[in-house]
Amino acid sequence: MRIAIIGAGIAGLAAAQTLRDGGINATVFDKGRGPGGRMVSKRTEHGSIDLGAQYFTARDPRFQAAVSDWARAGVVAPWTVTPVVLPERQPARPETRLVAVPRMSALARHLAEGLDLQCGVQISEVTREMTGWVLRERHGETVGEFDAVLLTAPAPQAQSLLAEPSPRLAAEAAAAVMQPCWAVGLVLERPLEVDFDAGFPSSGPLGWLARAGSRPERPHTPEIWALHATAAWSEANIDWSPEAVAGFLEQAFADLLRRPPAVVERIAHRWRFSRARHPLRAGAGFIEHEDILCAGDWVTDGRVEGAWQSGCAAARRLLSLSGAGAPAGE
């Protein structure tokens, strides 16, 4: 069975691994330079900065087992910091928070090992022809013909690809409205003397901040802080320039600290599709129509764990359709 997966985030990579374990080698396409989706890291002259997903949790036994395997492989470690609500300094809910090491993108690269992964390929058209599903990239060139297609891209991108081959799935993707997020990395001249390493501001434009060096296997020098704007602020100011956003959020950070940090460099990144406002919470973990399936955090519950579970569930469905059955251990 020829299977194409569009999107090399956690859902797409989990699906490809599950299919491979079941005897099917899928082809994974991603428009980015590397795998990871929102778990990629920004490379700078100061090293990599995690401006996307900041951490993840593991609550389901299957996902916990996968995390244990990743920990043994040396690509995941617990982040022992407990974030605080700011400025009240109240601790956030206690739970085990996990990060990939030495950067968030390391987990995606680990999951991608041995897969047929084609990065830098933006799929712009999915059409049904006599030979199966034909995928074309943005210049109109055909990249392959497949028996089934699994879309794990963010909902708006999935909606666009599904408009013609499956209006029903396109309508479901449209219902999972996704919110943007502006992220900024601040490189400091000297460390901040504050009594917290991460926090959730309770008001203002910032929704999250963290000291990068507090994470396992990250350098402490220079000190770098990652800031995330709230979804509401990001949406209202989505068309601002990166320079304007960086300056504004730096000032919001200074207001929270009640003193200006000594910043030597600012790196801003706009995530247009950061998280679903209303995930579909599909009971099966995926949605489907004929030989097209959709999976991802917007299909389940918006978490990294949900993305992984969704990709695995969709892959098991594809294995059942192919007659290959579930992979060993399922």
C-alpha positions as CSV (number, residue, x, y, z in Angstrom):
1,M,0.0,0.0,0.0
2,R,1.4,3.4,-1.0
3,I,0.8,6.0,1.7
4,A,1.8,9.7,1.7
5,I,2.0,11.7,4.9
6,I,1.8,15.5,4.6
7,G,3.5,17.1,7.5
8,A,6.6,16.0,9.5
9,G,5.5,17.2,12.9
10,I,5.0,14.8,15.8
11,A,1.8,13.4,14.4
12,G,3.2,12.7,11.0
13,L,6.4,11.2,12.4
14,A,4.5,9.0,14.9
15,A,2.3,7.8,12.0
16,A,5.2,7.0,9.8
17,Q,7.0,5.1,12.6
18,T,3.8,3.1,13.4
19,L,3.3,2.2,9.7
20,R,6.9,1.2,9.4
21,D,6.6,-1.1,12.4
22,G,3.6,-2.6,10.6
23,G,5.5,-3.2,7.4
24,I,4.6,-0.2,5.3
25,N,7.1,2.5,4.4
26,A,5.2,5.7,4.0
27,T,6.6,8.8,2.3
28,V,6.6,11.9,4.5
29,F,6.5,15.4,2.9
30,D,7.1,18.6,4.7
31,K,7.6,22.2,3.4
32,G,10.2,23.0,6.1
33,R,13.9,22.5,6.0
34,G,13.7,19.8,8.6
35,P,11.2,17.8,10.6
36,G,9.5,18.9,13.8
37,G,6.7,21.3,13.0
38,R,6.2,23.5,16.1
39,M,8.9,21.6,17.9
40,V,11.7,23.0,15.8
41,S,14.5,25.2,17.3
42,K,15.7,28.5,15.9
43,R,19.4,28.4,15.1
44,T,21.3,31.6,15.9
45,E,24.9,32.6,16.4
46,H,24.3,32.1,20.2
47,G,23.1,28.5,19.6
48,S,19.7,27.0,19.2
49,I,16.7,28.7,20.9
50,D,13.4,26.8,21.5
51,L,10.8,29.3,20.3
52,G,8.0,26.8,19.6
53,A,6.7,24.1,21.9
54,Q,8.2,24.7,25.3
55,Y,7.6,21.4,27.0
56,F,5.2,18.5,27.0
57,T,3.6,16.1,29.4
58,A,3.0,12.3,29.4
59,R,-0.3,11.0,30.9
60,D,-1.4,8.1,28.8
61,P,0.5,4.8,29.4
62,R,1.3,4.3,25.7
63,F,2.8,7.7,25.4
64,Q,4.7,7.2,28.7
65,A,6.2,4.0,27.3
66,A,7.3,5.9,24.2
67,V,8.8,8.7,26.4
68,S,10.7,6.1,28.3
69,D,12.2,4.8,25.1
70,W,13.2,8.3,24.1
71,A,14.8,9.0,27.5
72,R,16.8,5.8,27.1
73,A,17.9,7.0,23.7
74,G,19.1,10.3,25.3
75,V,16.7,12.6,23.4
76,V,14.2,13.4,26.2
77,A,14.7,14.5,29.8
78,P,12.5,15.9,32.6
79,W,12.6,19.7,33.2
80,T,12.6,20.0,36.9
81,V,11.5,23.7,37.0
82,T,8.0,24.5,38.3
83,P,6.7,27.6,36.5
84,V,5.1,30.3,38.6
85,V,2.1,32.5,37.9
86,L,3.4,36.1,37.6
87,P,3.5,38.5,39.3
88,E,1.8,36.6,42.1
89,R,4.6,34.0,42.3
90,Q,2.1,31.2,42.9
91,P,3.5,27.9,41.6
92,A,1.7,26.3,38.6
93,R,0.2,22.9,38.7
94,P,2.8,20.3,39.7
95,E,3.5,17.7,37.0
96,T,6.4,16.2,35.2
97,R,7.3,18.5,32.3
98,L,9.5,17.0,29.6
99,V,11.8,18.6,27.0
100,A,13.8,17.1,24.1
101,V,17.6,17.4,24.5
102,P,19.8,19.2,23.6
103,R,17.1,21.1,21.8
104,M,13.4,20.6,21.1
105,S,14.1,19.6,17.5
106,A,16.2,16.7,18.6
107,L,13.1,14.5,19.3
108,A,11.7,15.1,15.7
109,R,15.1,14.2,14.2
110,H,15.2,11.0,16.3
111,L,11.7,10.0,15.2
112,A,12.6,10.7,11.6
113,E,15.6,8.4,11.5
114,G,15.2,5.8,8.8
115,L,12.0,7.3,7.4
116,D,11.4,8.3,3.8
117,L,11.3,12.0,4.6
118,Q,11.3,14.7,1.9
119,C,11.7,18.2,3.3
120,G,11.5,21.4,1.4
121,V,8.5,20.0,-0.5
122,Q,5.3,22.0,-0.2
123,I,2.3,19.9,-1.3
124,S,-0.3,22.2,-2.9
125,E,-2.7,19.8,-4.6
126,V,-4.2,16.4,-3.8
127,T,-6.3,15.0,-6.6
128,R,-8.0,11.6,-7.3
129,E,-7.0,10.0,-10.6
130,M,-7.3,6.5,-12.1
131,T,-3.9,5.5,-10.5
132,G,-4.8,6.8,-7.1
133,W,-4.2,10.0,-5.2
134,V,-1.8,12.3,-7.0
135,L,0.2,14.8,-5.1
136,R,1.7,17.9,-6.7
137,E,4.1,20.5,-5.2
138,R,3.6,24.2,-5.4
139,H,5.3,24.5,-8.9
140,G,2.8,21.9,-10.3
141,E,5.3,19.0,-10.5
142,T,3.9,15.6,-9.5
143,V,5.7,14.1,-6.5
144,G,4.0,10.7,-6.4
145,E,0.9,8.6,-6.7
146,F,-0.6,7.0,-3.6
147,D,-3.3,4.7,-2.4
148,A,-4.0,6.7,0.8
149,V,-3.1,10.1,2.1
150,L,-2.7,11.2,5.7
151,L,-2.7,15.0,6.4
152,T,-1.0,16.1,9.7
153,A,-0.5,19.7,8.7
154,P,-2.2,22.5,10.7
155,A,-5.9,22.7,10.2
156,P,-5.9,25.7,7.8
157,Q,-3.4,24.1,5.5
158,A,-5.3,20.8,5.7
159,Q,-8.5,22.6,4.9
160,S,-7.0,24.2,1.8
161,L,-5.7,20.8,0.5
162,L,-9.0,19.1,1.2
163,A,-11.3,21.7,-0.4
164,E,-11.6,19.8,-3.7
165,P,-10.9,16.1,-2.8
166,S,-13.0,16.0,0.4
167,P,-15.3,19.0,1.2
168,R,-16.6,17.2,4.3
169,L,-13.1,16.9,5.8
170,A,-12.3,20.4,4.8
171,A,-15.4,21.6,6.7
172,E,-14.2,19.7,9.8
173,A,-10.7,21.2,9.5
174,A,-12.3,24.7,9.2
175,A,-14.1,24.1,12.6
176,A,-10.7,23.7,14.3
177,V,-9.8,27.4,14.2
178,M,-6.1,27.8,15.0
179,Q,-4.6,30.6,17.0
180,P,-1.3,32.4,16.2
181,C,1.6,33.0,18.6
182,W,4.4,35.6,18.4
183,A,7.6,34.2,20.1
184,V,10.7,36.2,21.0
185,G,14.1,35.2,22.2
186,L,16.0,37.7,24.2
187,V,19.8,37.3,24.4
188,L,21.1,39.1,27.5
189,E,24.3,40.8,28.3
190,R,24.2,39.5,31.9
191,P,22.0,37.1,33.8
192,L,18.8,38.3,35.5
193,E,18.7,38.1,39.2
194,V,15.2,36.8,39.6
195,D,13.8,34.0,41.7
196,F,12.0,32.1,38.9
197,D,13.0,30.3,35.7
198,A,9.7,30.1,34.0
199,G,6.2,31.6,34.4
200,F,2.7,32.3,33.2
201,P,2.0,36.1,33.4
202,S,-1.6,36.5,34.6
203,S,-2.2,39.7,32.6
204,G,-0.8,41.7,29.8
205,P,0.5,40.6,26.3
206,L,2.8,37.9,27.6
207,G,1.5,34.4,28.1
208,W,4.7,32.5,28.8
209,L,8.4,33.2,29.6
210,A,11.3,30.9,30.4
211,R,15.0,31.0,31.0
212,A,16.5,28.8,28.3
213,G,19.5,27.7,30.5
214,S,17.2,26.2,33.1
215,R,16.4,23.4,30.7
216,P,18.6,20.3,30.7
217,E,21.6,20.3,28.4
218,R,21.2,23.9,27.4
219,P,24.1,26.4,27.7
220,H,23.9,29.0,30.5
221,T,25.9,31.6,28.7
222,P,24.8,33.9,27.2
223,E,21.5,33.9,29.2
224,I,18.5,33.7,26.8
225,W,14.9,34.1,27.7
226,A,12.0,32.8,25.5
227,L,8.8,34.9,25.5
228,H,5.4,33.9,24.1
229,A,2.7,36.4,23.5
230,T,-0.9,35.5,24.3
231,A,-3.1,34.2,21.5
232,A,-5.3,37.2,21.7
233,W,-2.4,39.7,21.5
234,S,-0.7,37.7,18.7
235,E,-4.0,37.6,16.7
236,A,-4.6,41.3,17.1
237,N,-1.0,42.1,16.0
238,I,-0.3,39.3,13.6
239,D,0.9,41.7,10.9
240,W,3.4,43.6,13.0
241,S,7.0,43.4,11.9
242,P,9.3,41.0,13.9
243,E,11.3,44.1,15.0
244,A,8.2,45.8,16.4
245,V,7.0,42.7,18.1
246,A,10.4,42.0,19.7
247,G,10.6,45.6,21.0
248,F,7.1,45.5,22.4
249,L,7.4,42.2,24.2
250,E,10.8,43.1,25.6
251,Q,9.1,46.2,27.2
252,A,6.3,44.0,28.5
253,F,9.0,41.7,30.0
254,A,10.7,44.7,31.6
255,D,7.4,45.9,33.0
256,L,6.9,42.5,34.6
257,L,10.4,42.5,36.1
258,R,10.1,46.2,37.1
259,R,13.5,46.9,35.5
260,P,14.9,46.7,31.9
261,P,16.9,43.6,31.0
262,A,20.3,44.2,29.3
263,V,19.4,42.9,25.9
264,V,22.0,42.4,23.2
265,E,19.9,40.7,20.6
266,R,16.2,39.9,19.9
267,I,14.9,37.1,17.7
268,A,11.2,37.0,16.8
269,H,9.2,34.3,15.2
270,R,5.6,34.3,14.1
271,W,3.6,31.0,14.4
272,R,0.5,31.6,12.3
273,F,-1.0,28.3,13.4
274,S,0.2,27.7,16.9
275,R,-2.7,25.9,18.6
276,A,-6.3,25.0,17.9
277,R,-8.8,27.2,19.8
278,H,-11.4,24.4,19.7
279,P,-9.7,21.0,18.9
280,L,-12.1,18.5,17.4
281,R,-11.5,15.9,20.2
282,A,-12.2,13.1,17.7
283,G,-12.9,10.0,19.6
284,A,-11.0,7.8,17.2
285,G,-8.0,10.1,17.3
286,F,-8.4,10.9,13.6
287,I,-11.0,11.8,11.0
288,E,-11.3,10.2,7.6
289,H,-13.2,10.1,4.3
290,E,-12.5,7.3,1.8
291,D,-8.7,7.0,1.6
292,I,-7.9,10.4,3.1
293,L,-7.3,10.8,6.8
294,C,-6.4,13.8,9.1
295,A,-4.5,13.6,12.3
296,G,-2.7,16.1,14.6
297,D,-3.1,18.0,17.8
298,W,-6.1,19.9,16.3
299,V,-7.9,16.7,15.8
300,T,-7.4,15.6,19.4
301,D,-6.7,17.9,22.3
302,G,-4.0,20.4,21.3
303,R,-1.1,18.8,23.2
304,V,2.1,17.2,21.9
305,E,0.9,13.9,23.5
306,G,-2.4,14.3,21.6
307,A,-0.6,14.8,18.3
308,W,1.5,11.6,18.9
309,Q,-1.6,9.6,19.8
310,S,-3.5,11.0,16.8
311,G,-0.7,10.0,14.4
312,C,-0.5,6.5,15.9
313,A,-4.2,6.0,15.7
314,A,-4.4,7.1,12.1
315,A,-1.5,4.8,11.2
316,R,-3.3,1.8,12.8
317,R,-6.4,2.6,10.8
318,L,-4.3,2.6,7.6
319,L,-2.7,-0.7,8.6
320,S,-6.1,-2.2,9.0
321,L,-7.2,-0.9,5.6
322,S,-4.1,-2.4,4.0
323,G,-4.7,-5.8,5.7
324,A,-1.3,-5.6,7.4
325,G,-2.8,-5.5,10.9
326,A,-1.4,-3.7,13.9
327,P,2.3,-3.5,14.6
328,A,3.9,-5.7,17.2
329,G,3.1,-4.6,20.7
330,E,-0.3,-3.0,19.9
